[in-house]
Amino acid sequence: MSRFQSYARLLLSTALQAAIALPIGVATASADATGRVYGSVQLLRRSFLGALKDNDDKSGVVVYVTGFTRVAPKPDALLQQRKERFEPRILPVVQGQTVSFPNHDRIYHNVFSVSPLATFDLGQYKSTDSPRTVTFERAGLVPVYCNIHPQMLSYVVVLENDAYAVTESDGRFAIDGIPSGTDLTLNAWAPGAKRVSQPLRVDTRPGPELQLRVEQTEGIEPHKRKDGSDYPPPPSYDD
Amino acid sequence: MRDAPPRLRFRTKLFLVFGVLVATALGAALVVVRVETERRVRDDFDLRFARTLAAFRQLQDLRRRTVADEVDVLARSNPVFRTVLSTVSVAEDDLGFGGAPPREEQLRDGNLRLRSLLPSLAVASRHDVFVVASAAGELVYTRADPERFGDSLLGVPPLASAARGEEAMALWGEASDLPADLPLAPEPPPNAVYEVVAEPVAFGTELHGLVLVGTRVDRDTLDAMRAISGLHVALLGEHGLLLATLEAQREQGLAALLRAGGEPIAAAGATSVAEWRFAGERWLAARAEIVPGEARAGFLLLASIDQELGFLRALEWSFVGLGAAILGAALGFAFLLARGVADPVAKLARAAARVGAGDLDTRVSISTGDELEQLGGAFNRMTEGLRERDRLRRTFERHVSKDVAAELLRHPEALAPRGERREVTVLFSDLAGFTTFSEQHPPEEILDYLNEYFDALCDVVLAAGGTVNDLLGDGVLASWGAPIALADHAARACGAALLASQRLAALALRWQATGRPTLRWRIGIHTGVVVVGEIGTNERTKYGMVGDAVNVASRLEAANKQFGTTTLVSQETRDQAGDAFVFREIDAIRVAGRATPLRVFEPLGTTEAALPEHLAARDRYEAALAAYRARDFARAAALLAALDPADGATRSLLERARRYCDSPPPADWDGVLTLDAK
């Protein structure tokens, strides 16, 4: 993969995790009284000094519902280490769910977290070792790093239930199976953004499309040299 | 008379010329050197400015990159630093599940963690300024006050540039550069100046924090720049001078100039050089921004033109010394040259003065080997010429009239120095009875007597264009036709003889009246070929002639005694004299040393003045002479008897005719009267 493509992808993936405007449509789909929420996220870039501008790439925003707990057994989630990146960059899981951290690179990685919600250090292991796993018991944000590779960062968002979605670049989302009720909150969060939330009332009839507005700190362009050329890329360990 | 001394001596002139030349040359050289040097200093300054600026930019870039690398290394290699920044910037967001600590607690924890970590790291302890901010611009750690956190650093340069991913450098030089009471630097501006670089800490494009790293800029820093560039360096803030490598007094001057107004500052663009004047000196100044595009602060590069030209002063002194030496040498040379020229010239002047005073034997000896020597040679040749002319003049003045002498001097070629055959008419004059006379009178009287006689006779000769060749006792030898050739020499001689007779007759009357003895004179004139030329030695020469004609003239003179005449001329003279004169043929004579008889004639006067009775008397005499020669002595005597008996010629012929009547001559008698020798 060319250097340019790798940068472009990096840029794309980070940019997409931003503002989310969540228009939420809620519908109760069945007799056991669950509903559906849908809508779109408006992602805004906030500059260091506060200026805002709209962002076309609206991917990477976690939209989730709080106000009820539903811990169903789920298969292990995967947070893969590939090409010195964590994939995905943002990983929503449900409390009690186990995340497996397979190493797909031909080098060592060392996954760790200093978050008080889940402090762990998986030690160094390579791709041929069996993937190490962590079970997240407490809800909240757990940044996961690699002790070896500073650019490797991923966010494990531990939720109380499985009513969540991660936006694609169009910013649209849809969450099904939300129990009917009025005591709910719809949240949206992206790295570098403050969580936005709004009260949510769900019944079986489809509700209107919802809009969420997320402000995310503006990303940093890779430094250019004074003459406009790129700095040499970090060494690649691709296969 | 001696000439007045020269108004301006040659030596003085030469001195002046050399002095002015040397002074002008040195002055011109000095001016050229000064102008050229100043131009070069300016060019050099431009060059040094550009080089210094380039070097500064490179250093700046290096510093910035070094800081970036250091921060990058810190962020990459130190998981603690990395996670602390991530935590304060991103990770402890409240996702709605409760339990997230308040923001201040997050920052406090981050501060504590960094305080635990950073002091042991070189990157943090090495820099005067080391500040860590969260992605939102909150202060997490500052080395200047490690326990401080939470302040907003949004307005602190160049944090915002770094957050935008731009090259971020700034100068903290003035109080307004930083928020009040924010301890980011160990000694806050304006007491100290810091150059600060900001670097973002990012994961990919995701900003997790910012690090500010700064180094104090002080005199040492500027001095280092000065050491590299050789230029003075001054740091400028928005409001004036911050620091400079100048001495205190000059720095004050510069500060005052900058305070006084932006004019000079405005004149100096980013790379253009302006000329300022402060602290009593002229300066070249150029300004550059510390951070490109950031016009607020900058630095000045300064060079004092006067200092740069300082060596010129030494050079000027060298020139003055050199000039004095050259001038001295030039004057010495001029002196020698002047002496070399003036001495011969003065010598010539003295010699010319002597020549002017009449000393023609003056010679100059000049051996300079140049034109002066030529001049000396020419001078000597000139005096030689003068001597020659003088000799000629003296030779002829006595003998010829001034006109003839002048003519001779004009045409010296008319003179034949080697002798030349020339037909001339010779006049010989003598006093009768002079020997007796000189015995009877005292010499003084004789001298007077002779002088008057010579005066009268010579005057006439010279007036007639003749030459007085010699004075011999009472005799005068004169000639016509040499040295100046005359076509009518015979007529002139005859005219002169007639005139001389009148003058001498008048003189004789006067002498008689004063009781002096009677004066009688005799003149003989003959025309013939002689050799003329100078006779004598170099010291004593005369213009003389050699030839039979002279003897003949002398004989004719003597023949007057026989005929009682005063003047007798030869037939040659009479023939050449032409018709202007009336002659009476006296007789034919045979003189000693000459076989050929001479017909002798007496000039009676000019044709136009001739009286008929005189002509009649002459004709009668000549008829008598013809009868006498035809041996008709009776008729001759008869004819002669009728003539004036006072006439000597008549008496002489009559006496012989009567004698031959009594006793006729032999048959071979040819009618020629033989005169005794002398």
Interface residues (C-beta under 8 A of the other chain):
Chain A: L10 L11 T14 A15 S47 F48 L49 T66 F112 V114 S115 L117 R138 A139 G140 L141 V142 P143 Y145 N147 P150 Q151 L153 Y155 V157 E160 T185 N187 W189 P191 G192 K194 R195 S197 T217 E218 G219 I220 E221 P222 H223 K226
Chain B: D61 A68 A75 R76 S77 P79 R82 T83 S86 T87 S89 V90 A91 E92 D93 D94 L95 G96 F97 G99 A100 A135 A136 G137 L154 L159 A160 A163 R164 G165 E167 P200 A202 F203 G204 T205 E206 L207
